[in-house]
Each structure stands twice: as C-alpha cells, then as structure tokens.
C-alpha cells in the first residue's frame, strides 16, 4: 500500500488515506511529509481547534491568507497535509477551491468512508485518490516484528512461525499492539482503540439517538463473526426496528469497524438481496470484545489477509450444507479449516466446479502436506 501511495506524491490529485482509527494513517502522513523535498509544505491536525480555525472562512481566499504566516507561498508548488479531516465537515469545499485556484497538492486522512461519501463533494471527482488503510495482515505483522518469512511450504517453516501466527490471531494487527511486547499492555491498547472509536467516531460522526444500542449491537456482533446476519433477530434482541439495525450496520461498516460479505451469485440482484456474513476489522479487537472460537478467529484472520489480495470477496451457501467460506473475484473458492481432511478438499473441489470457479484451495491453520492446502499464515 505504501508503495502505491508514494507513486502519487508527484501527481496533482489529492491523496486521501482512510481507514479505522489507529491503523497508521497519521504515521504514513508524516512519513510522506518528510519525503517531500520542499520547504513549501505544512502539516495540520484537524483535531486541533486552532488548526481548524484556519479553514473556517466564508471567503476561501482568506484561508490562503491564514496559511501565509506558516510560510506557505504560491510558488513553488504547495503541499498541505491535513490529518483527521472528518472533524471539519466544510473542509472538502475549501480543498477543492485551493486545489483549483492555488494549485495545491493535498494529502488528507480521515477515519471514515461514511464521512467521505456523505461530505466529500462530488465535484472532487477526478481530483482525489482514495487509499484504504487496514490493520496489518500477517506478512506486514512480521515486518513490524523485524522478521521476513521465507517462501514455500514446509513443516520446519510452519513450526518456526507458528508462535508468531498465534500472537497475530490473538492480538491482531493494529501497529501499536503489534509493537508492544507486554501482554497486559497489548490488552490495554486494544481497550484504548475501542474506546477511541466509540467515543470519537460513533458519538461525533453519527447522529444516533441511542448510543447505548450501538454499543450493545457491537457486542452482539462479536459472537456472530463468520455468520450470516439475521437482521430481524438482532432487532428483536435490541428492542428496535430493522431499519435502525440496517443504519447501525451501515455506519459500522463505513467506519471500517465491520465488513459485510455478500453472497456469491451470477445474478447481481440476488447477490445484493442475500444475507451478508460478518467479519470484524481485527481479530485482536474482536477477541478483546468477546469470546471467539478458534475457528471464528482463524476465519476472521484469513478474511483480513485476503481483503488486500482480492478485489471482490463473497461467500456461498445453499440449503443442505453446501458452503464455501470465500469466493474471490468470482473465480477462486477458499475454505478455512483448522485441520482439513481429504474429504474437505474433495468437497471444496466439487462445490467450486459446480459454480464454475476455476481455482480452489483450503486455508489451514495446521500443517498438511498436500498441494491443495495452503497454510493460513501464507495468505
């Protein structure tokens, strides 16, 4: 992801980094700031009310005048780095104006696609590039540990890296959590991440009349990782309407807390209408908030790692127990198992063939010496 972002440093388009809180957006923003070889640059934090005030002008030319005391000039090219832009709803209009009239290159971060979709002006179409930042996958996790896993599959390799994968399954991929070695402190960091998300994003970005129901829904969802969402049942358990549950789920998804995976179908209408499966943004956060079975934790981790490797992820099921955990880009079937059997592999091949999927493999936690099985840690 960082390589892709760096390639856009010399372009004119605004670069927008979005994703869950504490995934490293601010760190990336500051890294890009240091990489720009120009004195005509400035980084501002929109959580700072004094920095927000710079942009709170009806006349946008006055915004530019407010930037001049910071050493900003029209020539050479100006680079503005703005962190946490969701804190200033009117900012996108200012960004467009400065982009058009002052030829300013923007680097922006925001913790919500909800904000971007609802408040980022459509007139910025063609003027911005949006990059979604997620918690670390397992390979990135190892990089943060200063480790590089060799290619290929062997029992020796599996035994060598298993302890790291177990840590990843338990504590997840938020960078600060990964870098912390103390177990108790890891749990404290996960608590801080959730508290920050709930107190800032849920309370400030959303306009929900009953925040406690959002909290209670989150706790209900944790136990449903990898399961299809029964909206009526959730509404009944929370004593609210189906429409309210849909609104809550949409917000949680658009703020990157959950991911809802649609059912695979050749028909777009059927795919959109089917029940969706639920996954959380991070296995560590899910484990902190509730009890996950080993199977749920593994499936959620595999999903989080597949997310950056596939353009589109679906699942498939049919009455009678015909199931496929993940269908990638409409051509690859993936089943997740702790220790797959020969029957599991044969069933997956049969099911994939029936759907016209050209590739299939089983993602396994345990080492299985079979070419049809991929180690989950290798995904």
N, C-alpha and C positions, 0 to 999 in steps of 0.2 A: 504493500500500500504506500509506504513512504517513497519508494522509487517512483511510483505513478504521480504522486503529489509534486515531487521535486521537478519532474519534467514540465510541469505547468508554471514554474516560477518565472519563466521568461515570456509567458503569454500575457495577453491583455485581460483575459477573463478573470472575474473574481473567483477565488478558490474558497469553497465553503467546506469546513470539516464539521461533521455532525455525528452524534452518537451518544450512548449512555454516559452519565457522569462518571468521572474517574477512569476513563479508558485511555487517557493520554493526549487528548486534543490540545490542551494548553501547552504541554511539553513539546508537541510537534510544532505548534505555532511559534514558540520561542526558538526552536531549532531552525525553522525557516527564516525567522527574523535574523538570526546570526549568519545565515548563509547568504543573505542579500548583501552584495558588495556595493553599498551606497550609504551615504550619510543622511540622505533624504528619506528617512523611514521613521516610523513611530509605532509603538505597541501600546494599546489601551485596553483596560479591563472594564467591561460594561457592568460589572457588579459594583464598581466604584461610582458612587453618585456624582463625584466631581468629574469623572470621565464622561459619564452620561450627559452631563450638562453641556458639554462641548457641542453635542449634536441636537440639543433641544432648542432649535431656532426655526421660526416660520420661514425666514429667508435663508435658503441653503447656502448662499454666498457668504453669509455671516459665519456659517460653520467653518468654511475655509479660513476666514479671518481668525477664528478661535484656535485653529491649528498652527497658525504662523508663529505664536510665541514659543512653540515647541521646536522651532527650527525648520518647519516644513515650508518648502518653496515649490513654485510651479515647475521650475526646471532645476535639475534633471527630473526624470520620472519619479513620482511619489509612490511610496509603498506604505499602506496603512494596515496594521494588524490589530483586529478587534476581537476580543475574547468575550464569550458568553453573550452573543447579540440578542438572545431571546429576552433579555432584561430591558430592552428599549424597543417596543413594538413599532415605532415610527422610523426606525433606522434604515430599513430597506429602501425607502424613498430617497433618503439622503445619500445612500450608497450609489443608487442609480444616477443621481444628479452629479455627484463628484466624479463618477466613472465617465459620464458623458461630457462634462464641461471642464474637468480638470485633469482628465486622462490619468486617473489614479488607479493603481493596482491594489486590490483588496485581498486580504487573507482573513477569513472570518471563521469563528467557531460558534456552534450552537448545540445545545443538548437535546434538541427535539425536532424531528421531521414534522411534528404537529405544528410547531411554530413556523417552519419554513414553508409548509404547504398553505397555511392559512394567512400568513402575514407577509411573506416574501413576494413582492409584486410580480405578477406575470410579465410585466414589462421588462423584467430582468432576464427573460428567456433569451438564451444565446449569449448572455453576458456573464453567466456563472457556471462553475463546475462543482458539483457536489460529491464529496467523498465521505462514505460512511465508515466510521471507526468503531471497531468492536473490541471486547476483551480479547486477550491473546489466545490464539489457538496453541496446540501443544508444541509445535515447532518454534513458534515465537516465544513461548514459555521457556523453552530450553535456551534460546538465545539470551534471555534475561538472566538465566542461571549461569551464563558463560559456557554453555555446552553446545556441541554440534553432534546430532545423531547421524550415524553413517547410513548410507542407502542399503537396500537389501533386507532380506528376512532370514533370521536365524534364531535359534534358541538362546545362544550366547548373548546376542543383541537384546533379546526380549528380557532376559534376566538382568542385564546391565541397566536398562532404562525403566524397568517396571516400577521402581520406587518413586521415580520422578512422575510417572504417569498416575500413580496412586495419589500423589500430592496434588496433581492437576485436577483429578476427579473430585477430590475432597474440598480443595480451596479455590479452584477456578483460575481465571486468567486476568483479573484486574492487576495492572502493573505493580502498584504499591503492595498488594498482598503477595504477589509472586516474589518480590524482592525482600520481603520480611521473612526472617528465619524462625522467629519465635512463634510457636503455635497459638498461644493466648493472644498475642498481638495481631496475628492474622485474623482471628475472630473479631477482635475489636475494630479492625479496619473494615471488615465486611459490615459490621453494625453501623459504622460511620457512613459507609457508602449508601446503605439503605436509608438511613436517617436523612442524609443529604438529599437523596432522590425524593423522598416523601415530603420533607419539609419545604424544599425549594421548588421542585418541578411539579409535584402533584398539587400543592397548595397554591403556588403562584401562577402556573401556566393554565391550569384547568379552572373551570367555573362550575364546580360541582357543589350542590347544596349540602351534601352529607359526606364529608371526607372520610368518616369512620367506615362507611360502607366500602369505599375504595380500598382501605386498609384490609378490611375483612375479606374482600374479594381476592386480594393478593395472597392472603394466607390460605384461602381455599384453593387457589390455582396451583400452589406449590405441590400439593398432593396429586395433582392431575397432570403432571409432566408426562408427555408422551401419549396422553389420552385425548380422545375427541371431546370437544366442548359441547356439553348439553346445556344450552342457554336457559331453557325452562327450569331445569333443576337448580342452576345457580341462582336464578331469580327467586325461586321458591325458598332456597336456603337463606338468602339475604333479605327476604321480605320486600322485594322491589319488583319493578317491571322488566320484561325482556328488553325493551328499548333502552332502559338505563344500563343494563348489563352490556349491551352492544356498545353504548357510548363509553363505558369504562374500559372495555377491552380495546376499543379503537385508540383511546388515549394511551393506555399502557403499551400498545404496540408502536404507536407513533413516537413515543418517548423511549423506545428501544428496550423496555423492561421485559416484554414478552415477544414471542414470534408465533404467529398463527399460520400453520402449514395447510394449504388446501388439498383436497382430494384430487388425485390424478384422473383425468378423463379426456377423451378425444374431443368431447363437447365442451366448449368454453362455458356455456350456460350451466351445464351440470357441474362443472368444476367450481364455478362461483357459488352455486347454491348448496353444495355439500358441506357437511360439518367439517370443522377445521381441528387439527391437532395442535396441542400447545407445547411450547418449549420456552424456557427462561433464558435470559441473556447470558447467564453464567452459572456453572454448576456449583461453584463455591457459594454464591449468593443464595441459590436455591437450597443448598444443604444447610446454610445458616438459618434460613427462614422456616424450614420444616423438615420432616423426615422423608427422605427419598430412598427407595430400594436401590440396591446395587445396579439393577437393570435400568431403572429410570435415570440414574446418574450417568451411566455409560451411554445410554441413548441420547441424552441431552448433550453430553460432551461431543459425541460423534456429530450431532447436528451442528453444534457451534463450529466445528472444524470444517464440515462440508460447506457451510454457508459462504465461505470465501473462495470455494473452489467450483461452485456451480452457479450459473445464472438463475436457475429456477429449481426449487425443491418442492416436491409433492409427496404424498403418501398414497397408498392404495389399499382398499379393503373391499370385501364382498361377503355377503351372507354365507355362512358355512365355514368361516375361519380363514378364508383366502385373504392373506395380508402381505403387504410389502412395506417395510418401515419408511423407506425413502425412494422416490423416483427422481433422478437427477436429469435435468434438461430434456426430459421426455424420452431418454434413450438408455438409461442405466438404472438397474434395480439394486438397492443396497439393503441388506438385512443385518441387524445388530444383535449379536449373541455373546454371552459370556464365554461359553464353550460350545461352539457349533458341532453338530453331528453330521455324518454323511447324509442323513435324511433331510436335515435343514438345507444343505446345499442343493440336493436334488429337487426339493420342493421349490426353492427360490428360482432355480433354472426353469422349471416347468411354468411357474407363475409369470416370470418375465417373458417367456416365449409366448404365452397366451395373450399378453398385452402388446406384443410386437417390440419389446425392448431388446436392443441388440447386445447389451452387456449386463453382467450381474456379478456381484461378489458379496461375500459375508464379511462384515467387520467384527472381529473377535477380540475380546479382552485377553483371553488366554492364547498361548502359542499353539497353533495347529499346523502341522506340516502338510499343507495341502495348497496347491496353487489357486484354488477357488476361494481361499480365505486370506483376507488382508488384516494385519494387526491394526486394531483401532488406533494405537499410538502412531501409526504411519500415515494416517489420513490427514 
